[in-house]
Amino acid sequence: RERERESVCFTLNSPIKINERERERERERERERERERERERERERESREREREREREREREREREREREREIIENFSCSCSCYSLLSI
């Protein structure tokens, strides 16, 4: 029985088993690094998407402003010649 225990102990702690466990830990660390890289890429994609959305909103606001200016000019009525200055 003592020999069996020593044998099992030796087998579990043999250089080969230790190496296998170390390689498995290294693979797990690499998988974790890859998951972290993927999370980082996802954060970057989300950030770019938010920036694109902000830019679209700024463009919509500029378009609304241009539309307001056009309406002001179109609805402007005056008997003098200042209208021609506004339309320039």
The first five atom37 places (N, CA, C, CB, O) and aatype in JSON, in Angstrom:
{
  "aatype": [1, 6, 1, 6, 1, 6, 15, 19, 4, 13, 16, 10, 2, 15, 14, 9, 11, 9, 2, 6, 1, 6, 1, 6, 1, 6, 1, 6, 1, 6, 1, 6, 1, 6, 1, 6, 1, 6, 1, 6, 1, 6, 1, 6, 1, 6, 15, 1, 6, 1, 6, 1, 6, 1, 6, 1, 6, 1, 6, 1, 6, 1, 6, 1, 6, 1, 6, 1, 6, 1, 6, 9, 9, 6, 2, 13, 15, 4, 15, 4, 15, 4, 18, 15, 10, 10, 15, 9],
  "atom_mask": [
    [1, 1, 1, 1, 1],
    [1, 1, 1, 1, 1],
    [1, 1, 1, 1, 1],
    [1, 1, 1, 1, 1],
    [1, 1, 1, 1, 1],
    [1, 1, 1, 1, 1],
    [1, 1, 1, 1, 1],
    [1, 1, 1, 1, 1],
    [1, 1, 1, 1, 1],
    [1, 1, 1, 1, 1],
    [1, 1, 1, 1, 1],
    [1, 1, 1, 1, 1],
    [1, 1, 1, 1, 1],
    [1, 1, 1, 1, 1],
    [1, 1, 1, 1, 1],
    [1, 1, 1, 1, 1],
    [1, 1, 1, 1, 1],
    [1, 1, 1, 1, 1],
    [1, 1, 1, 1, 1],
    [1, 1, 1, 1, 1],
    [1, 1, 1, 1, 1],
    [1, 1, 1, 1, 1],
    [1, 1, 1, 1, 1],
    [1, 1, 1, 1, 1],
    [1, 1, 1, 1, 1],
    [1, 1, 1, 1, 1],
    [1, 1, 1, 1, 1],
    [1, 1, 1, 1, 1],
    [1, 1, 1, 1, 1],
    [1, 1, 1, 1, 1],
    [1, 1, 1, 1, 1],
    [1, 1, 1, 1, 1],
    [1, 1, 1, 1, 1],
    [1, 1, 1, 1, 1],
    [1, 1, 1, 1, 1],
    [1, 1, 1, 1, 1],
    [1, 1, 1, 1, 1],
    [1, 1, 1, 1, 1],
    [1, 1, 1, 1, 1],
    [1, 1, 1, 1, 1],
    [1, 1, 1, 1, 1],
    [1, 1, 1, 1, 1],
    [1, 1, 1, 1, 1],
    [1, 1, 1, 1, 1],
    [1, 1, 1, 1, 1],
    [1, 1, 1, 1, 1],
    [1, 1, 1, 1, 1],
    [1, 1, 1, 1, 1],
    [1, 1, 1, 1, 1],
    [1, 1, 1, 1, 1],
    [1, 1, 1, 1, 1],
    [1, 1, 1, 1, 1],
    [1, 1, 1, 1, 1],
    [1, 1, 1, 1, 1],
    [1, 1, 1, 1, 1],
    [1, 1, 1, 1, 1],
    [1, 1, 1, 1, 1],
    [1, 1, 1, 1, 1],
    [1, 1, 1, 1, 1],
    [1, 1, 1, 1, 1],
    [1, 1, 1, 1, 1],
    [1, 1, 1, 1, 1],
    [1, 1, 1, 1, 1],
    [1, 1, 1, 1, 1],
    [1, 1, 1, 1, 1],
    [1, 1, 1, 1, 1],
    [1, 1, 1, 1, 1],
    [1, 1, 1, 1, 1],
    [1, 1, 1, 1, 1],
    [1, 1, 1, 1, 1],
    [1, 1, 1, 1, 1],
    [1, 1, 1, 1, 1],
    [1, 1, 1, 1, 1],
    [1, 1, 1, 1, 1],
    [1, 1, 1, 1, 1],
    [1, 1, 1, 1, 1],
    [1, 1, 1, 1, 1],
    [1, 1, 1, 1, 1],
    [1, 1, 1, 1, 1],
    [1, 1, 1, 1, 1],
    [1, 1, 1, 1, 1],
    [1, 1, 1, 1, 1],
    [1, 1, 1, 1, 1],
    [1, 1, 1, 1, 1],
    [1, 1, 1, 1, 1],
    [1, 1, 1, 1, 1],
    [1, 1, 1, 1, 1],
    [1, 1, 1, 1, 1]
  ],
  "atom_positions": [
    [[0.83, -1.19, 0.0], [0.0, 0.0, 0.0], [0.88, 1.26, 0.0], [-0.95, -0.01, 1.22], [0.62, 2.2, -0.76]],
    [[1.88, 1.29, 0.82], [2.8, 2.43, 0.87], [3.48, 2.61, -0.48], [3.86, 2.24, 1.98], [3.64, 3.73, -0.96]],
    [[3.86, 1.5, -1.08], [4.48, 1.57, -2.41], [3.52, 2.12, -3.45], [4.96, 0.19, -2.84], [3.89, 2.94, -4.29]],
    [[2.28, 1.68, -3.37], [1.27, 2.19, -4.31], [1.14, 3.7, -4.15], [-0.11, 1.5, -4.09], [1.1, 4.45, -5.13]],
    [[1.06, 4.12, -2.91], [0.94, 5.56, -2.65], [2.16, 6.3, -3.19], [0.78, 5.82, -1.14], [2.01, 7.34, -3.83]],
    [[3.32, 5.8, -2.95], [4.54, 6.42, -3.47], [4.54, 6.42, -4.99], [5.78, 5.71, -2.93], [4.96, 7.38, -5.62]],
    [[4.08, 5.32, -5.55], [4.03, 5.22, -7.01], [3.08, 6.26, -7.59], [3.61, 3.8, -7.44], [3.4, 6.95, -8.56]],
    [[1.9, 6.36, -6.99], [0.92, 7.36, -7.45], [1.5, 8.75, -7.27], [-0.43, 7.22, -6.68], [1.41, 9.6, -8.15]],
    [[2.08, 8.98, -6.12], [2.69, 10.27, -5.83], [3.78, 10.58, -6.85], [3.26, 10.3, -4.4], [3.85, 11.69, -7.38]],
    [[4.62, 9.62, -7.12], [5.68, 9.83, -8.11], [5.09, 10.11, -9.49], [6.61, 8.6, -8.17], [5.55, 11.01, -10.19]],
    [[4.07, 9.34, -9.86], [3.45, 9.53, -11.18], [2.86, 10.93, -11.29], [2.34, 8.46, -11.42], [3.04, 11.6, -12.3]],
    [[2.17, 11.38, -10.26], [1.55, 12.71, -10.3], [2.59, 13.83, -10.3], [0.62, 12.88, -9.1], [2.35, 14.91, -10.85]],
    [[3.73, 13.55, -9.69], [4.75, 14.58, -9.59], [5.93, 14.35, -10.52], [5.25, 14.68, -8.18], [6.97, 15.0, -10.4]],
    [[5.78, 13.43, -11.43], [6.87, 13.16, -12.35], [7.12, 14.37, -13.24], [6.57, 11.91, -13.21], [6.21, 15.17, -13.45]],
    [[8.31, 14.53, -13.75], [8.61, 15.67, -14.63], [7.64, 15.74, -15.82], [10.04, 15.58, -15.15], [7.27, 16.83, -16.25]],
    [[7.25, 14.6, -16.33], [6.31, 14.59, -17.47], [4.97, 15.18, -17.04], [6.12, 13.15, -18.01], [4.42, 16.03, -17.74]],
    [[4.44, 14.72, -15.91], [3.14, 15.23, -15.44], [3.24, 16.71, -15.09], [2.66, 14.42, -14.21], [2.34, 17.49, -15.39]],
    [[4.33, 17.08, -14.46], [4.52, 18.49, -14.1], [4.55, 19.33, -15.38], [5.83, 18.7, -13.27], [3.95, 20.4, -15.45]],
    [[5.26, 18.84, -16.37], [5.31, 19.53, -17.65], [3.94, 19.63, -18.3], [6.27, 18.81, -18.59], [3.56, 20.69, -18.81]],
    [[3.2, 18.55, -18.27], [1.85, 18.57, -18.85], [0.97, 19.59, -18.14], [1.2, 17.17, -18.77], [0.25, 20.36, -18.79]],
    [[1.05, 19.61, -16.82], [0.23, 20.58, -16.08], [0.67, 22.01, -16.39], [0.34, 20.32, -14.56], [-0.16, 22.91, -16.54]],
    [[1.96, 22.2, -16.49], [2.46, 23.55, -16.82], [2.0, 23.96, -18.22], [4.0, 23.59, -16.73], [1.58, 25.1, -18.43]],
    [[2.09, 23.04, -19.16], [1.61, 23.36, -20.52], [0.12, 23.67, -20.52], [1.9, 22.19, -21.48], [-0.32, 24.59, -21.22]],
    [[-0.64, 22.92, -19.76], [-2.08, 23.19, -19.67], [-2.34, 24.56, -19.05], [-2.79, 22.08, -18.85], [-3.2, 25.3, -19.51]],
    [[-1.59, 24.9, -18.01], [-1.75, 26.23, -17.41], [-1.38, 27.32, -18.41], [-0.88, 26.37, -16.13], [-2.04, 28.36, -18.49]],
    [[-0.34, 27.07, -19.17], [0.07, 28.06, -20.18], [-1.0, 28.19, -21.26], [1.42, 27.65, -20.82], [-1.3, 29.3, -21.71]],
    [[-1.57, 27.08, -21.68], [-2.67, 27.14, -22.67], [-3.85, 27.92, -22.11], [-3.12, 25.72, -23.08], [-4.47, 28.71, -22.81]],
    [[-4.15, 27.7, -20.85], [-5.26, 28.42, -20.22], [-4.95, 29.92, -20.14], [-5.55, 27.86, -18.81], [-5.82, 30.75, -20.39]],
    [[-3.73, 30.25, -19.8], [-3.34, 31.67, -19.78], [-3.46, 32.28, -21.18], [-1.89, 31.84, -19.25], [-3.91, 33.41, -21.33]],
    [[-3.05, 31.53, -22.18], [-3.15, 32.03, -23.56], [-4.62, 32.2, -23.96], [-2.45, 31.06, -24.55], [-4.97, 33.19, -24.61]],
    [[-5.45, 31.27, -23.57], [-6.89, 31.42, -23.88], [-7.44, 32.66, -23.19], [-7.69, 30.16, -23.42], [-8.23, 33.4, -23.78]],
    [[-7.02, 32.89, -21.96], [-7.48, 34.08, -21.24], [-6.98, 35.36, -21.92], [-7.01, 34.04, -19.78], [-7.72, 36.33, -22.03]],
    [[-5.74, 35.35, -22.36], [-5.21, 36.52, -23.09], [-6.01, 36.75, -24.37], [-3.7, 36.34, -23.42], [-6.32, 37.89, -24.72]],
    [[-6.34, 35.67, -25.06], [-7.13, 35.8, -26.29], [-8.53, 36.35, -25.98], [-7.24, 34.44, -27.01], [-9.04, 37.19, -26.71]],
    [[-9.13, 35.88, -24.91], [-10.45, 36.42, -24.53], [-10.33, 37.91, -24.21], [-11.03, 35.65, -23.3], [-11.2, 38.7, -24.59]],
    [[-9.27, 38.28, -23.53], [-9.07, 39.7, -23.21], [-8.87, 40.51, -24.49], [-7.86, 39.88, -22.27], [-9.41, 41.61, -24.61]],
    [[-8.1, 39.99, -25.42], [-7.92, 40.7, -26.7], [-9.25, 40.85, -27.42], [-6.9, 39.96, -27.61], [-9.54, 41.9, -28.0]],
    [[-10.06, 39.81, -27.38], [-11.38, 39.88, -28.02], [-12.26, 40.92, -27.33], [-12.07, 38.49, -28.0], [-12.96, 41.68, -28.0]],
    [[-12.22, 40.95, -26.02], [-13.0, 41.98, -25.3], [-12.52, 43.38, -25.68], [-12.9, 41.78, -23.77], [-13.32, 44.29, -25.86]],
    [[-11.22, 43.54, -25.81], [-10.66, 44.84, -26.2], [-11.1, 45.21, -27.61], [-9.11, 44.81, -26.12], [-11.49, 46.36, -27.86]],
    [[-11.06, 44.26, -28.53], [-11.53, 44.55, -29.9], [-13.0, 44.94, -29.88], [-11.31, 43.32, -30.82], [-13.42, 45.84, -30.61]],
    [[-13.78, 44.26, -29.06], [-15.21, 44.58, -28.96], [-15.39, 46.0, -28.41], [-15.94, 43.55, -28.06], [-16.23, 46.75, -28.91]],
    [[-14.64, 46.35, -27.39], [-14.74, 47.72, -26.85], [-14.36, 48.75, -27.92], [-13.83, 47.9, -25.61], [-15.0, 49.8, -28.02]],
    [[-13.34, 48.45, -28.7], [-12.93, 49.38, -29.76], [-14.02, 49.5, -30.82], [-11.62, 48.91, -30.41], [-14.31, 50.6, -31.29]],
    [[-14.62, 48.37, -31.2], [-15.71, 48.43, -32.18], [-16.86, 49.27, -31.66], [-16.21, 47.01, -32.53], [-17.42, 50.1, -32.38]],
    [[-17.21, 49.05, -30.41], [-18.31, 49.83, -29.82], [-17.96, 51.31, -29.77], [-18.63, 49.32, -28.4], [-18.8, 52.17, -30.04]],
    [[-16.74, 51.61, -29.44], [-16.3, 53.0, -29.39], [-16.39, 53.65, -30.77], [-14.86, 53.09, -28.84], [-16.87, 54.77, -30.91]],
    [[-15.91, 52.93, -31.79], [-16.0, 53.47, -33.15], [-17.46, 53.67, -33.57], [-15.29, 52.54, -34.15], [-17.8, 54.66, -34.21]],
    [[-18.3, 52.72, -33.2], [-19.72, 52.84, -33.55], [-20.35, 54.04, -32.85], [-20.48, 51.55, -33.18], [-21.13, 54.77, -33.45]],
    [[-20.01, 54.25, -31.58], [-20.55, 55.44, -30.88], [-20.06, 56.72, -31.55], [-20.13, 55.43, -29.39], [-20.82, 57.68, -31.7]],
    [[-18.8, 56.74, -31.95], [-18.26, 57.93, -32.62], [-18.98, 58.16, -33.95], [-16.74, 57.78, -32.85], [-19.31, 59.3, -34.28]],
    [[-19.21, 57.1, -34.71], [-19.95, 57.25, -35.97], [-21.36, 57.78, -35.71], [-20.03, 55.91, -36.74], [-21.85, 58.63, -36.46]],
    [[-21.99, 57.29, -34.66], [-23.34, 57.76, -34.34], [-23.31, 59.24, -33.94], [-23.95, 56.91, -33.2], [-24.18, 60.01, -34.33]],
    [[-22.31, 59.63, -33.17], [-22.2, 61.06, -32.81], [-21.99, 61.91, -34.05], [-21.03, 61.29, -31.82], [-22.57, 62.99, -34.18]],
    [[-21.17, 61.42, -34.97], [-20.94, 62.17, -36.21], [-22.23, 62.27, -37.03], [-19.82, 61.51, -37.05], [-22.53, 63.32, -37.6]],
    [[-22.98, 61.19, -37.1], [-24.26, 61.24, -37.83], [-25.2, 62.25, -37.18], [-24.93, 59.84, -37.87], [-25.9, 62.99, -37.86]],
    [[-25.22, 62.27, -35.85], [-26.08, 63.22, -35.15], [-25.62, 64.66, -35.42], [-26.07, 62.94, -33.63], [-26.45, 65.54, -35.61]],
    [[-24.33, 64.89, -35.42], [-23.83, 66.24, -35.75], [-24.24, 66.63, -37.17], [-22.28, 66.31, -35.6], [-24.63, 67.77, -37.41]],
    [[-24.14, 65.69, -38.09], [-24.54, 65.98, -39.47], [-26.04, 66.27, -39.55], [-24.18, 64.8, -40.4], [-26.46, 67.18, -40.26]],
    [[-26.85, 65.51, -38.83], [-28.3, 65.79, -38.82], [-28.56, 67.18, -38.25], [-29.06, 64.72, -37.98], [-29.41, 67.91, -38.76]],
    [[-27.83, 67.54, -37.21], [-28.01, 68.87, -36.62], [-27.6, 69.96, -37.61], [-27.18, 69.0, -35.32], [-28.28, 70.98, -37.73]],
    [[-26.5, 69.75, -38.32], [-26.1, 70.74, -39.34], [-27.17, 70.85, -40.43], [-24.73, 70.35, -39.98], [-27.49, 71.94, -40.9]],
    [[-27.73, 69.71, -40.81], [-28.78, 69.73, -41.83], [-30.02, 70.46, -41.32], [-29.15, 68.29, -42.26], [-30.63, 71.23, -42.06]],
    [[-30.39, 70.23, -40.07], [-31.55, 70.96, -39.51], [-31.26, 72.47, -39.49], [-31.86, 70.47, -38.07], [-32.14, 73.28, -39.8]],
    [[-30.04, 72.82, -39.14], [-29.67, 74.24, -39.12], [-29.75, 74.84, -40.53], [-28.24, 74.42, -38.55], [-30.28, 75.94, -40.7]],
    [[-29.25, 74.13, -41.52], [-29.35, 74.63, -42.91], [-30.81, 74.76, -43.33], [-28.61, 73.68, -43.88], [-31.19, 75.71, -44.01]],
    [[-31.62, 73.8, -42.91], [-33.05, 73.86, -43.24], [-33.71, 75.07, -42.58], [-33.77, 72.56, -42.8], [-34.5, 75.77, -43.22]],
    [[-33.38, 75.33, -41.33], [-33.93, 76.53, -40.66], [-33.5, 77.8, -41.39], [-33.46, 76.59, -39.17], [-34.3, 78.72, -41.57]],
    [[-32.25, 77.85, -41.8], [-31.77, 79.02, -42.54], [-32.52, 79.18, -43.86], [-30.26, 78.91, -42.81], [-32.9, 80.29, -44.23]],
    [[-32.74, 78.07, -44.57], [-33.49, 78.15, -45.84], [-34.91, 78.65, -45.6], [-33.53, 76.77, -46.53], [-35.43, 79.47, -46.35]],
    [[-35.54, 78.14, -44.54], [-36.9, 78.58, -44.23], [-36.94, 80.07, -43.91], [-37.47, 77.78, -43.06], [-37.84, 80.78, -44.35]],
    [[-35.98, 80.53, -43.16], [-35.93, 81.96, -42.83], [-35.8, 82.78, -44.11], [-34.74, 82.27, -41.87], [-36.5, 83.77, -44.3]],
    [[-34.9, 82.36, -44.97], [-34.7, 83.09, -46.22], [-35.94, 83.01, -47.09], [-33.47, 82.53, -46.98], [-36.36, 84.03, -47.66]],
    [[-36.54, 81.84, -47.22], [-37.72, 81.69, -48.07], [-38.91, 82.47, -47.54], [-38.08, 80.22, -48.2], [-39.71, 82.98, -48.32]],
    [[-39.03, 82.56, -46.24], [-40.18, 83.24, -45.64], [-39.93, 84.73, -45.39], [-40.56, 82.57, -44.35], [-40.8, 85.44, -44.87]],
    [[-38.79, 85.16, -45.74], [-38.46, 86.55, -45.5], [-39.18, 87.42, -46.53], [-36.93, 86.78, -45.55], [-39.12, 87.14, -47.73]],
    [[-39.83, 88.44, -46.08], [-40.44, 89.37, -47.02], [-40.16, 90.8, -46.58], [-41.98, 89.13, -47.13], [-40.32, 91.18, -45.42]],
    [[-39.74, 91.55, -47.55], [-39.39, 92.93, -47.27], [-39.51, 93.69, -48.59], [-37.93, 93.04, -46.66], [-39.26, 93.15, -49.66]],
    [[-39.88, 94.92, -48.49], [-40.06, 95.71, -49.72], [-38.76, 96.33, -50.2], [-41.09, 96.8, -49.49], [-38.69, 96.83, -51.33]],
    [[-37.76, 96.29, -49.39], [-36.49, 96.87, -49.82], [-35.63, 95.81, -50.51], [-35.74, 97.48, -48.63], [-36.08, 94.69, -50.74]],
    [[-34.42, 96.15, -50.82], [-33.54, 95.22, -51.54], [-32.69, 94.34, -50.61], [-32.63, 96.01, -52.46], [-31.8, 93.64, -51.08]],
    [[-32.96, 94.37, -49.32], [-32.15, 93.56, -48.4], [-32.34, 92.06, -48.66], [-32.51, 93.88, -46.95], [-31.45, 91.27, -48.36]],
    [[-33.48, 91.67, -49.22], [-33.71, 90.25, -49.51], [-32.62, 89.69, -50.42], [-35.09, 90.06, -50.16], [-32.14, 88.58, -50.22]],
    [[-32.24, 90.46, -51.39], [-31.2, 89.99, -52.31], [-29.88, 89.79, -51.57], [-31.01, 90.98, -53.47], [-29.08, 88.92, -51.95]],
    [[-29.63, 90.55, -50.55], [-28.41, 90.37, -49.77], [-28.47, 89.07, -48.96], [-28.19, 91.57, -48.83], [-27.47, 88.38, -48.8]],
    [[-29.65, 88.74, -48.48], [-29.8, 87.51, -47.7], [-29.62, 86.26, -48.55], [-31.16, 87.48, -47.03], [-29.13, 85.24, -48.07]],
    [[-30.0, 86.33, -49.76], [-29.96, 85.14, -50.61], [-28.57, 84.88, -51.18], [-30.95, 85.27, -51.74], [-28.35, 83.86, -51.84]],
    [[-27.66, 85.75, -50.93], [-26.29, 85.57, -51.45], [-25.62, 84.41, -50.75], [-25.45, 86.86, -51.28], [-24.47, 84.09, -51.04]]
  ]
}
